[in-house]
């Protein structure tokens, strides 16, 4: 995850770290925490760039690009 988000053109400059919070071999489930450094309030920044769907799609796109 660190490589995915630190090299992202959209999120790389804001990304700080990623850590696994929970991992289960039984269900192939991983919960992770991403940390970003967010600039002072910028109109639309949190709603658009830091939108959970947008952040998820950056990872999803990386997975598709590797296939």
mmJSON file of the N, C-alpha and C atoms, coordinates in Angstrom:
{"data_MODEL":{"atom_site":{
"group_PDB":["ATOM","ATOM","ATOM","ATOM","ATOM","ATOM","ATOM","ATOM","ATOM","ATOM","ATOM","ATOM","ATOM","ATOM","ATOM","ATOM","ATOM","ATOM","ATOM","ATOM","ATOM","ATOM","ATOM","ATOM","ATOM","ATOM","ATOM","ATOM","ATOM","ATOM","ATOM","ATOM","ATOM","ATOM","ATOM","ATOM","ATOM","ATOM","ATOM","ATOM","ATOM","ATOM","ATOM","ATOM","ATOM","ATOM","ATOM","ATOM","ATOM","ATOM","ATOM","ATOM","ATOM","ATOM","ATOM","ATOM","ATOM","ATOM","ATOM","ATOM","ATOM","ATOM","ATOM","ATOM","ATOM","ATOM","ATOM","ATOM","ATOM","ATOM","ATOM","ATOM","ATOM","ATOM","ATOM","ATOM","ATOM","ATOM","ATOM","ATOM","ATOM","ATOM","ATOM","ATOM","ATOM","ATOM","ATOM","ATOM","ATOM","ATOM","ATOM","ATOM","ATOM","ATOM","ATOM","ATOM","ATOM","ATOM","ATOM","ATOM","ATOM","ATOM","ATOM","ATOM","ATOM","ATOM","ATOM","ATOM","ATOM","ATOM","ATOM","ATOM","ATOM","ATOM","ATOM","ATOM","ATOM","ATOM","ATOM","ATOM","ATOM","ATOM","ATOM","ATOM","ATOM","ATOM","ATOM","ATOM","ATOM","ATOM","ATOM","ATOM","ATOM","ATOM","ATOM","ATOM","ATOM","ATOM","ATOM","ATOM","ATOM","ATOM","ATOM","ATOM","ATOM","ATOM","ATOM","ATOM","ATOM","ATOM","ATOM","ATOM","ATOM","ATOM","ATOM","ATOM","ATOM","ATOM","ATOM","ATOM","ATOM","ATOM","ATOM","ATOM","ATOM","ATOM","ATOM","ATOM","ATOM","ATOM","ATOM","ATOM","ATOM","ATOM","ATOM","ATOM","ATOM","ATOM","ATOM","ATOM","ATOM","ATOM","ATOM","ATOM","ATOM","ATOM","ATOM","ATOM","ATOM","ATOM","ATOM","ATOM","ATOM","ATOM","ATOM","ATOM","ATOM","ATOM","ATOM","ATOM","ATOM"],
"id":[1,2,3,4,5,6,7,8,9,10,11,12,13,14,15,16,17,18,19,20,21,22,23,24,25,26,27,28,29,30,31,32,33,34,35,36,37,38,39,40,41,42,43,44,45,46,47,48,49,50,51,52,53,54,55,56,57,58,59,60,61,62,63,64,65,66,67,68,69,70,71,72,73,74,75,76,77,78,79,80,81,82,83,84,85,86,87,88,89,90,91,92,93,94,95,96,97,98,99,100,101,102,103,104,105,106,107,108,109,110,111,112,113,114,115,116,117,118,119,120,121,122,123,124,125,126,127,128,129,130,131,132,133,134,135,136,137,138,139,140,141,142,143,144,145,146,147,148,149,150,151,152,153,154,155,156,157,158,159,160,161,162,163,164,165,166,167,168,169,170,171,172,173,174,175,176,177,178,179,180,181,182,183,184,185,186,187,188,189,190,191,192,193,194,195,196,197,198,199,200,201],
"type_symbol":["N","C","C","N","C","C","N","C","C","N","C","C","N","C","C","N","C","C","N","C","C","N","C","C","N","C","C","N","C","C","N","C","C","N","C","C","N","C","C","N","C","C","N","C","C","N","C","C","N","C","C","N","C","C","N","C","C","N","C","C","N","C","C","N","C","C","N","C","C","N","C","C","N","C","C","N","C","C","N","C","C","N","C","C","N","C","C","N","C","C","N","C","C","N","C","C","N","C","C","N","C","C","N","C","C","N","C","C","N","C","C","N","C","C","N","C","C","N","C","C","N","C","C","N","C","C","N","C","C","N","C","C","N","C","C","N","C","C","N","C","C","N","C","C","N","C","C","N","C","C","N","C","C","N","C","C","N","C","C","N","C","C","N","C","C","N","C","C","N","C","C","N","C","C","N","C","C","N","C","C","N","C","C","N","C","C","N","C","C","N","C","C","N","C","C","N","C","C","N","C","C"],
"label_atom_id":["N","CA","C","N","CA","C","N","CA","C","N","CA","C","N","CA","C","N","CA","C","N","CA","C","N","CA","C","N","CA","C","N","CA","C","N","CA","C","N","CA","C","N","CA","C","N","CA","C","N","CA","C","N","CA","C","N","CA","C","N","CA","C","N","CA","C","N","CA","C","N","CA","C","N","CA","C","N","CA","C","N","CA","C","N","CA","C","N","CA","C","N","CA","C","N","CA","C","N","CA","C","N","CA","C","N","CA","C","N","CA","C","N","CA","C","N","CA","C","N","CA","C","N","CA","C","N","CA","C","N","CA","C","N","CA","C","N","CA","C","N","CA","C","N","CA","C","N","CA","C","N","CA","C","N","CA","C","N","CA","C","N","CA","C","N","CA","C","N","CA","C","N","CA","C","N","CA","C","N","CA","C","N","CA","C","N","CA","C","N","CA","C","N","CA","C","N","CA","C","N","CA","C","N","CA","C","N","CA","C","N","CA","C","N","CA","C","N","CA","C","N","CA","C","N","CA","C","N","CA","C","N","CA","C"],
"label_alt_id":[null,null,null,null,null,null,null,null,null,null,null,null,null,null,null,null,null,null,null,null,null,null,null,null,null,null,null,null,null,null,null,null,null,null,null,null,null,null,null,null,null,null,null,null,null,null,null,null,null,null,null,null,null,null,null,null,null,null,null,null,null,null,null,null,null,null,null,null,null,null,null,null,null,null,null,null,null,null,null,null,null,null,null,null,null,null,null,null,null,null,null,null,null,null,null,null,null,null,null,null,null,null,null,null,null,null,null,null,null,null,null,null,null,null,null,null,null,null,null,null,null,null,null,null,null,null,null,null,null,null,null,null,null,null,null,null,null,null,null,null,null,null,null,null,null,null,null,null,null,null,null,null,null,null,null,null,null,null,null,null,null,null,null,null,null,null,null,null,null,null,null,null,null,null,null,null,null,null,null,null,null,null,null,null,null,null,null,null,null,null,null,null,null,null,null,null,null,null,null,null,null],
"label_comp_id":["UNK","UNK","UNK","UNK","UNK","UNK","UNK","UNK","UNK","UNK","UNK","UNK","UNK","UNK","UNK","UNK","UNK","UNK","UNK","UNK","UNK","UNK","UNK","UNK","UNK","UNK","UNK","UNK","UNK","UNK","UNK","UNK","UNK","UNK","UNK","UNK","UNK","UNK","UNK","UNK","UNK","UNK","UNK","UNK","UNK","UNK","UNK","UNK","UNK","UNK","UNK","UNK","UNK","UNK","UNK","UNK","UNK","UNK","UNK","UNK","UNK","UNK","UNK","UNK","UNK","UNK","UNK","UNK","UNK","UNK","UNK","UNK","UNK","UNK","UNK","UNK","UNK","UNK","UNK","UNK","UNK","UNK","UNK","UNK","UNK","UNK","UNK","UNK","UNK","UNK","UNK","UNK","UNK","UNK","UNK","UNK","UNK","UNK","UNK","UNK","UNK","UNK","UNK","UNK","UNK","UNK","UNK","UNK","UNK","UNK","UNK","UNK","UNK","UNK","UNK","UNK","UNK","UNK","UNK","UNK","UNK","UNK","UNK","UNK","UNK","UNK","UNK","UNK","UNK","UNK","UNK","UNK","UNK","UNK","UNK","UNK","UNK","UNK","UNK","UNK","UNK","UNK","UNK","UNK","UNK","UNK","UNK","UNK","UNK","UNK","UNK","UNK","UNK","UNK","UNK","UNK","UNK","UNK","UNK","UNK","UNK","UNK","UNK","UNK","UNK","UNK","UNK","UNK","UNK","UNK","UNK","UNK","UNK","UNK","UNK","UNK","UNK","UNK","UNK","UNK","UNK","UNK","UNK","UNK","UNK","UNK","UNK","UNK","UNK","UNK","UNK","UNK","UNK","UNK","UNK","UNK","UNK","UNK","UNK","UNK","UNK"],
"label_asym_id":["A","A","A","A","A","A","A","A","A","A","A","A","A","A","A","A","A","A","A","A","A","A","A","A","A","A","A","A","A","A","A","A","A","A","A","A","A","A","A","A","A","A","A","A","A","A","A","A","A","A","A","A","A","A","A","A","A","A","A","A","A","A","A","A","A","A","A","A","A","A","A","A","A","A","A","A","A","A","A","A","A","A","A","A","A","A","A","A","A","A","A","A","A","A","A","A","A","A","A","A","A","A","A","A","A","A","A","A","A","A","A","A","A","A","A","A","A","A","A","A","A","A","A","A","A","A","A","A","A","A","A","A","A","A","A","A","A","A","A","A","A","A","A","A","A","A","A","A","A","A","A","A","A","A","A","A","A","A","A","A","A","A","A","A","A","A","A","A","A","A","A","A","A","A","A","A","A","A","A","A","A","A","A","A","A","A","A","A","A","A","A","A","A","A","A","A","A","A","A","A","A"],
"label_entity_id":["1","1","1","1","1","1","1","1","1","1","1","1","1","1","1","1","1","1","1","1","1","1","1","1","1","1","1","1","1","1","1","1","1","1","1","1","1","1","1","1","1","1","1","1","1","1","1","1","1","1","1","1","1","1","1","1","1","1","1","1","1","1","1","1","1","1","1","1","1","1","1","1","1","1","1","1","1","1","1","1","1","1","1","1","1","1","1","1","1","1","1","1","1","1","1","1","1","1","1","1","1","1","1","1","1","1","1","1","1","1","1","1","1","1","1","1","1","1","1","1","1","1","1","1","1","1","1","1","1","1","1","1","1","1","1","1","1","1","1","1","1","1","1","1","1","1","1","1","1","1","1","1","1","1","1","1","1","1","1","1","1","1","1","1","1","1","1","1","1","1","1","1","1","1","1","1","1","1","1","1","1","1","1","1","1","1","1","1","1","1","1","1","1","1","1","1","1","1","1","1","1"],
"label_seq_id":[1,1,1,2,2,2,3,3,3,4,4,4,5,5,5,6,6,6,7,7,7,8,8,8,9,9,9,10,10,10,11,11,11,12,12,12,13,13,13,14,14,14,15,15,15,16,16,16,17,17,17,18,18,18,19,19,19,20,20,20,21,21,21,22,22,22,23,23,23,24,24,24,25,25,25,26,26,26,27,27,27,28,28,28,29,29,29,30,30,30,31,31,31,32,32,32,33,33,33,34,34,34,35,35,35,36,36,36,37,37,37,38,38,38,39,39,39,40,40,40,41,41,41,42,42,42,43,43,43,44,44,44,45,45,45,46,46,46,47,47,47,48,48,48,49,49,49,50,50,50,51,51,51,52,52,52,53,53,53,54,54,54,55,55,55,56,56,56,57,57,57,58,58,58,59,59,59,60,60,60,61,61,61,62,62,62,63,63,63,64,64,64,65,65,65,66,66,66,67,67,67],
"pdbx_PDB_ins_code":[null,null,null,null,null,null,null,null,null,null,null,null,null,null,null,null,null,null,null,null,null,null,null,null,null,null,null,null,null,null,null,null,null,null,null,null,null,null,null,null,null,null,null,null,null,null,null,null,null,null,null,null,null,null,null,null,null,null,null,null,null,null,null,null,null,null,null,null,null,null,null,null,null,null,null,null,null,null,null,null,null,null,null,null,null,null,null,null,null,null,null,null,null,null,null,null,null,null,null,null,null,null,null,null,null,null,null,null,null,null,null,null,null,null,null,null,null,null,null,null,null,null,null,null,null,null,null,null,null,null,null,null,null,null,null,null,null,null,null,null,null,null,null,null,null,null,null,null,null,null,null,null,null,null,null,null,null,null,null,null,null,null,null,null,null,null,null,null,null,null,null,null,null,null,null,null,null,null,null,null,null,null,null,null,null,null,null,null,null,null,null,null,null,null,null,null,null,null,null,null,null],
"Cartn_x":[0.814,0.0,0.851,1.954,2.822,3.276,3.697,4.144,3.005,1.822,0.658,0.322,0.177,-0.271,0.842,2.069,3.15,3.482,3.206,3.483,2.259,1.142,-0.074,0.054,-0.207,-0.156,-1.167,-2.295,-3.329,-3.117,-2.564,-2.483,-1.062,-0.065,1.301,1.827,1.537,2.082,1.426,0.247,-0.466,-0.264,0.141,0.254,1.414,1.175,2.221,2.524,1.524,1.809,0.595,0.875,-0.172,0.217,-0.755,-0.455,-1.638,-1.319,-2.345,-2.872,-4.19,-4.837,-5.343,-5.792,-6.335,-6.113,-5.772,-5.567,-6.141,-6.904,-7.475,-7.191,-6.483,-6.238,-7.513,-8.37,-9.588,-10.507,-10.679,-11.61,-10.903,-9.574,-8.782,-9.184,-9.325,-9.732,-8.566,-8.383,-7.367,-8.003,-7.834,-8.227,-6.938,-6.849,-5.643,-6.004,-5.047,-5.227,-4.27,-4.807,-3.987,-3.901,-2.72,-2.562,-2.137,-2.858,-2.569,-2.333,-1.503,-1.292,-2.125,-3.143,-4.11,-3.776,-3.778,-3.485,-4.618,-4.344,-5.415,-6.651,-7.765,-9.053,-9.012,-9.225,-9.311,-10.68,-11.359,-12.72,-12.783,-13.581,-13.811,-12.746,-11.646,-10.547,-10.99,-11.565,-11.976,-13.097,-14.012,-15.143,-14.731,-13.695,-13.295,-12.05,-10.916,-9.658,-9.597,-10.097,-10.046,-11.32,-12.109,-13.323,-12.927,-13.524,-13.167,-13.281,-14.264,-14.39,-13.205,-12.784,-11.643,-10.381,-10.152,-8.977,-9.005,-10.159,-10.324,-10.044,-10.51,-10.332,-8.876,-8.074,-6.644,-6.03,-6.387,-5.899,-6.457,-7.735,-8.374,-7.714,-7.422,-6.784,-5.403,-4.679,-3.354,-3.434,-4.417,-4.614,-4.927,-5.807,-6.154,-4.952,-4.137,-2.953,-1.935,-1.882,-0.922,-1.365,-2.639,-3.156,-2.884],
"Cartn_y":[-1.203,0.0,1.257,1.184,2.361,2.774,1.812,2.128,2.661,2.074,2.49,3.951,4.294,5.648,6.689,6.33,7.322,7.655,6.744,7.018,7.531,7.67,8.154,9.641,9.994,11.412,12.257,11.695,12.454,12.52,11.452,11.38,11.334,11.12,10.937,12.029,13.267,14.367,14.472,13.844,13.891,12.624,11.547,10.259,10.254,9.689,9.591,8.152,7.313,5.94,5.041,3.733,2.71,1.639,1.158,0.054,-0.893,-2.164,-3.196,-3.145,-3.039,-2.996,-4.377,-5.15,-6.489,-7.332,-8.604,-9.526,-10.886,-11.494,-12.811,-13.722,-14.81,-15.802,-16.556,-16.747,-17.522,-16.891,-15.587,-14.927,-14.052,-14.096,-13.249,-11.782,-11.35,-9.982,-9.214,-7.981,-7.094,-5.728,-5.205,-3.829,-3.04,-1.916,-1.114,0.333,1.059,2.47,3.26,4.221,5.1,6.455,7.056,8.379,9.344,10.457,11.507,12.816,13.653,14.994,15.924,16.502,17.293,18.778,19.502,20.94,21.699,22.935,23.749,23.736,23.962,23.873,24.499,23.654,24.068,23.64,24.529,24.243,22.959,22.017,20.779,19.711,20.036,19.067,17.813,17.97,16.804,16.027,16.722,16.078,15.335,15.801,15.202,14.34,14.933,14.199,13.197,13.56,12.664,11.842,11.792,10.987,9.508,8.734,7.311,6.533,6.851,6.164,6.474,7.716,8.115,7.39,7.351,6.684,5.19,4.573,3.159,2.919,3.83,3.674,3.799,4.544,4.616,3.22,2.533,1.164,0.223,0.33,-0.529,-0.353,0.875,1.136,0.509,0.589,-0.018,-1.522,-2.161,-3.618,-3.939,-3.162,-3.403,-3.208,-2.198,-1.919,-3.062,-3.773,-4.864,-6.128,-6.263,-7.481,-7.503],
"Cartn_z":[0.0,0.0,0.0,0.712,0.776,-0.617,-1.43,-2.792,-3.649,-3.502,-4.3,-4.027,-2.763,-2.429,-2.513,-2.188,-2.282,-3.732,-4.661,-6.077,-6.834,-6.165,-6.817,-7.17,-8.433,-8.805,-8.016,-7.686,-6.991,-5.48,-4.895,-3.433,-2.875,-3.708,-3.244,-2.347,-2.652,-1.835,-0.469,-0.301,0.98,1.817,1.175,1.856,2.839,4.048,5.058,5.448,5.68,6.093,5.926,5.977,5.939,6.933,7.703,8.615,8.691,8.841,8.975,10.406,10.537,11.838,12.221,11.23,11.471,10.235,10.451,9.346,9.723,8.812,9.049,7.862,8.123,7.079,6.72,7.692,7.476,6.435,6.528,5.611,4.573,4.554,3.653,3.788,5.032,5.329,5.93,5.432,5.986,6.201,7.403,7.683,7.837,7.18,7.266,7.524,8.053,8.352,7.479,6.757,5.93,6.615,6.608,7.189,6.097,6.025,5.06,5.803,5.258,5.78,4.907,5.498,4.737,4.853,3.726,3.779,4.492,4.859,5.464,4.563,5.166,4.464,3.068,2.099,0.704,0.21,-0.46,-0.91,-1.724,-1.25,-1.97,-1.776,-1.116,-0.985,-0.252,0.92,1.708,1.021,0.39,-0.263,-1.531,-2.193,-3.47,-3.355,-3.046,-3.024,-1.881,-0.718,0.438,0.593,-0.444,-0.454,-0.381,0.545,0.665,-0.653,-1.469,-2.758,-3.667,-3.686,-4.505,-4.046,-2.726,-2.172,-2.501,-2.389,-2.722,-4.212,-5.046,-6.494,-6.926,-6.178,-6.478,-6.317,-5.248,-5.04,-6.097,-6.376,-7.373,-8.736,-9.126,-10.418,-10.469,-9.369,-9.317,-9.513,-8.908,-9.066,-10.514,-11.152,-12.556,-13.456,-13.155,-13.987,-13.926,-12.804,-12.663,-13.37,-13.655,-14.31,-15.769],
"occupancy":[1.0,1.0,1.0,1.0,1.0,1.0,1.0,1.0,1.0,1.0,1.0,1.0,1.0,1.0,1.0,1.0,1.0,1.0,1.0,1.0,1.0,1.0,1.0,1.0,1.0,1.0,1.0,1.0,1.0,1.0,1.0,1.0,1.0,1.0,1.0,1.0,1.0,1.0,1.0,1.0,1.0,1.0,1.0,1.0,1.0,1.0,1.0,1.0,1.0,1.0,1.0,1.0,1.0,1.0,1.0,1.0,1.0,1.0,1.0,1.0,1.0,1.0,1.0,1.0,1.0,1.0,1.0,1.0,1.0,1.0,1.0,1.0,1.0,1.0,1.0,1.0,1.0,1.0,1.0,1.0,1.0,1.0,1.0,1.0,1.0,1.0,1.0,1.0,1.0,1.0,1.0,1.0,1.0,1.0,1.0,1.0,1.0,1.0,1.0,1.0,1.0,1.0,1.0,1.0,1.0,1.0,1.0,1.0,1.0,1.0,1.0,1.0,1.0,1.0,1.0,1.0,1.0,1.0,1.0,1.0,1.0,1.0,1.0,1.0,1.0,1.0,1.0,1.0,1.0,1.0,1.0,1.0,1.0,1.0,1.0,1.0,1.0,1.0,1.0,1.0,1.0,1.0,1.0,1.0,1.0,1.0,1.0,1.0,1.0,1.0,1.0,1.0,1.0,1.0,1.0,1.0,1.0,1.0,1.0,1.0,1.0,1.0,1.0,1.0,1.0,1.0,1.0,1.0,1.0,1.0,1.0,1.0,1.0,1.0,1.0,1.0,1.0,1.0,1.0,1.0,1.0,1.0,1.0,1.0,1.0,1.0,1.0,1.0,1.0,1.0,1.0,1.0,1.0,1.0,1.0,1.0,1.0,1.0,1.0,1.0,1.0],
"B_iso_or_equiv":[0.0,0.0,0.0,0.0,0.0,0.0,0.0,0.0,0.0,0.0,0.0,0.0,0.0,0.0,0.0,0.0,0.0,0.0,0.0,0.0,0.0,0.0,0.0,0.0,0.0,0.0,0.0,0.0,0.0,0.0,0.0,0.0,0.0,0.0,0.0,0.0,0.0,0.0,0.0,0.0,0.0,0.0,0.0,0.0,0.0,0.0,0.0,0.0,0.0,0.0,0.0,0.0,0.0,0.0,0.0,0.0,0.0,0.0,0.0,0.0,0.0,0.0,0.0,0.0,0.0,0.0,0.0,0.0,0.0,0.0,0.0,0.0,0.0,0.0,0.0,0.0,0.0,0.0,0.0,0.0,0.0,0.0,0.0,0.0,0.0,0.0,0.0,0.0,0.0,0.0,0.0,0.0,0.0,0.0,0.0,0.0,0.0,0.0,0.0,0.0,0.0,0.0,0.0,0.0,0.0,0.0,0.0,0.0,0.0,0.0,0.0,0.0,0.0,0.0,0.0,0.0,0.0,0.0,0.0,0.0,0.0,0.0,0.0,0.0,0.0,0.0,0.0,0.0,0.0,0.0,0.0,0.0,0.0,0.0,0.0,0.0,0.0,0.0,0.0,0.0,0.0,0.0,0.0,0.0,0.0,0.0,0.0,0.0,0.0,0.0,0.0,0.0,0.0,0.0,0.0,0.0,0.0,0.0,0.0,0.0,0.0,0.0,0.0,0.0,0.0,0.0,0.0,0.0,0.0,0.0,0.0,0.0,0.0,0.0,0.0,0.0,0.0,0.0,0.0,0.0,0.0,0.0,0.0,0.0,0.0,0.0,0.0,0.0,0.0,0.0,0.0,0.0,0.0,0.0,0.0,0.0,0.0,0.0,0.0,0.0,0.0],
"pdbx_formal_charge":[null,null,null,null,null,null,null,null,null,null,null,null,null,null,null,null,null,null,null,null,null,null,null,null,null,null,null,null,null,null,null,null,null,null,null,null,null,null,null,null,null,null,null,null,null,null,null,null,null,null,null,null,null,null,null,null,null,null,null,null,null,null,null,null,null,null,null,null,null,null,null,null,null,null,null,null,null,null,null,null,null,null,null,null,null,null,null,null,null,null,null,null,null,null,null,null,null,null,null,null,null,null,null,null,null,null,null,null,null,null,null,null,null,null,null,null,null,null,null,null,null,null,null,null,null,null,null,null,null,null,null,null,null,null,null,null,null,null,null,null,null,null,null,null,null,null,null,null,null,null,null,null,null,null,null,null,null,null,null,null,null,null,null,null,null,null,null,null,null,null,null,null,null,null,null,null,null,null,null,null,null,null,null,null,null,null,null,null,null,null,null,null,null,null,null,null,null,null,null,null,null],
"auth_seq_id":[1,1,1,2,2,2,3,3,3,4,4,4,5,5,5,6,6,6,7,7,7,8,8,8,9,9,9,10,10,10,11,11,11,12,12,12,13,13,13,14,14,14,15,15,15,16,16,16,17,17,17,18,18,18,19,19,19,20,20,20,21,21,21,22,22,22,23,23,23,24,24,24,25,25,25,26,26,26,27,27,27,28,28,28,29,29,29,30,30,30,31,31,31,32,32,32,33,33,33,34,34,34,35,35,35,36,36,36,37,37,37,38,38,38,39,39,39,40,40,40,41,41,41,42,42,42,43,43,43,44,44,44,45,45,45,46,46,46,47,47,47,48,48,48,49,49,49,50,50,50,51,51,51,52,52,52,53,53,53,54,54,54,55,55,55,56,56,56,57,57,57,58,58,58,59,59,59,60,60,60,61,61,61,62,62,62,63,63,63,64,64,64,65,65,65,66,66,66,67,67,67],
"auth_comp_id":["UNK","UNK","UNK","UNK","UNK","UNK","UNK","UNK","UNK","UNK","UNK","UNK","UNK","UNK","UNK","UNK","UNK","UNK","UNK","UNK","UNK","UNK","UNK","UNK","UNK","UNK","UNK","UNK","UNK","UNK","UNK","UNK","UNK","UNK","UNK","UNK","UNK","UNK","UNK","UNK","UNK","UNK","UNK","UNK","UNK","UNK","UNK","UNK","UNK","UNK","UNK","UNK","UNK","UNK","UNK","UNK","UNK","UNK","UNK","UNK","UNK","UNK","UNK","UNK","UNK","UNK","UNK","UNK","UNK","UNK","UNK","UNK","UNK","UNK","UNK","UNK","UNK","UNK","UNK","UNK","UNK","UNK","UNK","UNK","UNK","UNK","UNK","UNK","UNK","UNK","UNK","UNK","UNK","UNK","UNK","UNK","UNK","UNK","UNK","UNK","UNK","UNK","UNK","UNK","UNK","UNK","UNK","UNK","UNK","UNK","UNK","UNK","UNK","UNK","UNK","UNK","UNK","UNK","UNK","UNK","UNK","UNK","UNK","UNK","UNK","UNK","UNK","UNK","UNK","UNK","UNK","UNK","UNK","UNK","UNK","UNK","UNK","UNK","UNK","UNK","UNK","UNK","UNK","UNK","UNK","UNK","UNK","UNK","UNK","UNK","UNK","UNK","UNK","UNK","UNK","UNK","UNK","UNK","UNK","UNK","UNK","UNK","UNK","UNK","UNK","UNK","UNK","UNK","UNK","UNK","UNK","UNK","UNK","UNK","UNK","UNK","UNK","UNK","UNK","UNK","UNK","UNK","UNK","UNK","UNK","UNK","UNK","UNK","UNK","UNK","UNK","UNK","UNK","UNK","UNK","UNK","UNK","UNK","UNK","UNK","UNK"],
"auth_asym_id":["A","A","A","A","A","A","A","A","A","A","A","A","A","A","A","A","A","A","A","A","A","A","A","A","A","A","A","A","A","A","A","A","A","A","A","A","A","A","A","A","A","A","A","A","A","A","A","A","A","A","A","A","A","A","A","A","A","A","A","A","A","A","A","A","A","A","A","A","A","A","A","A","A","A","A","A","A","A","A","A","A","A","A","A","A","A","A","A","A","A","A","A","A","A","A","A","A","A","A","A","A","A","A","A","A","A","A","A","A","A","A","A","A","A","A","A","A","A","A","A","A","A","A","A","A","A","A","A","A","A","A","A","A","A","A","A","A","A","A","A","A","A","A","A","A","A","A","A","A","A","A","A","A","A","A","A","A","A","A","A","A","A","A","A","A","A","A","A","A","A","A","A","A","A","A","A","A","A","A","A","A","A","A","A","A","A","A","A","A","A","A","A","A","A","A","A","A","A","A","A","A"],
"auth_atom_id":["N","CA","C","N","CA","C","N","CA","C","N","CA","C","N","CA","C","N","CA","C","N","CA","C","N","CA","C","N","CA","C","N","CA","C","N","CA","C","N","CA","C","N","CA","C","N","CA","C","N","CA","C","N","CA","C","N","CA","C","N","CA","C","N","CA","C","N","CA","C","N","CA","C","N","CA","C","N","CA","C","N","CA","C","N","CA","C","N","CA","C","N","CA","C","N","CA","C","N","CA","C","N","CA","C","N","CA","C","N","CA","C","N","CA","C","N","CA","C","N","CA","C","N","CA","C","N","CA","C","N","CA","C","N","CA","C","N","CA","C","N","CA","C","N","CA","C","N","CA","C","N","CA","C","N","CA","C","N","CA","C","N","CA","C","N","CA","C","N","CA","C","N","CA","C","N","CA","C","N","CA","C","N","CA","C","N","CA","C","N","CA","C","N","CA","C","N","CA","C","N","CA","C","N","CA","C","N","CA","C","N","CA","C","N","CA","C","N","CA","C","N","CA","C","N","CA","C","N","CA","C","N","CA","C"],
"pdbx_PDB_model_num":[1,1,1,1,1,1,1,1,1,1,1,1,1,1,1,1,1,1,1,1,1,1,1,1,1,1,1,1,1,1,1,1,1,1,1,1,1,1,1,1,1,1,1,1,1,1,1,1,1,1,1,1,1,1,1,1,1,1,1,1,1,1,1,1,1,1,1,1,1,1,1,1,1,1,1,1,1,1,1,1,1,1,1,1,1,1,1,1,1,1,1,1,1,1,1,1,1,1,1,1,1,1,1,1,1,1,1,1,1,1,1,1,1,1,1,1,1,1,1,1,1,1,1,1,1,1,1,1,1,1,1,1,1,1,1,1,1,1,1,1,1,1,1,1,1,1,1,1,1,1,1,1,1,1,1,1,1,1,1,1,1,1,1,1,1,1,1,1,1,1,1,1,1,1,1,1,1,1,1,1,1,1,1,1,1,1,1,1,1,1,1,1,1,1,1,1,1,1,1,1,1]
}}}
